[in-house]
Amino acid sequence: MISIGVVFLTTATIEAADWPQWQGPNRDGKSADTGLLKQWPENGPPLVWRNDKLGGGYSAPSIASGRVFGMSNRGDEEVVWALSERDGSEIWVAPLGPAFQQQASQGREGPACTPTVDGERLYVEGLGGTVACLQVKDGKIVWQRSLTEDFGGRRPMWSYRESPLVDGDRVILTPGGADAILVALNKLTGETIWKARMSDSPAGASGVPSGFGGGRGGSVGGGGGSGTGVTGTKDPGLFTSEHFSMTAFSPRVLC
């Protein structure tokens, strides 16, 4: 069982900059903090607090306005939580719905989305494609959509693991459906602003490339069809399916 744990270390009484989304404020992995130690003390910096009772999953935390946000599975539920940045105590926890049951060969611990904090709201995406907007102060769900049910999305082999991107008044997401490979939602209401259709070529009968959504050597979901391959390559067929381990390939000896 892999559990999400958050550990806070400190080297001084300096207020750190917020980290409100995946890869930081600008999604470039760069922190705005200055004056950091170039070398840690021999025994490491002092431990401020620790919380290892958050549940299972792969979600990286986001930090904003004195709170730490994340996602996990707790029992049979997929949840979003908020902790105090000061002492690690839980401020609120909000269930999104039943924990998504993953298949073999996948990590089964829980969601992998890093919550995106935007002012008084935060945005998350569950493994099964549930997208939700919650209030930062109390975790109340403002709106909720489904990438599969609302947009015909095709769940990837490794489930949905992206972190919602807030751009102005919009939230950008990737359902992966034939008519909605990419969508923009109103960040306040969840209403659809626009949908981007997947290119018709190359594609299967449904407009979705063969193998999208995974499965050994083919598509999943009963609509992938037989793709025409990826043009402009030496071996178009190689790109129409997913392969797991070298046993999926047959060696050939050329003389």
Secondary structure, DSSP 8 states (H G I E B T S, - for coil): --B--EEEE-SSS-----B-STTTTTTSS-----S--SS--TT-S-EEEEE--S-B-----EEETTEEEEEEEETTEEEEEEEETTT--EEEEEEEEE-----TTS--S------EEETTEEEEE-TTSEEEEEETTT--EEEEEETTTTT-----TT------EEETTEEEE----SS-SEEEEETTT--EEEEE---SSS--TTSS-TTTT--BTS-SSS--------TTSS-GGGGSSB--SGGGS------
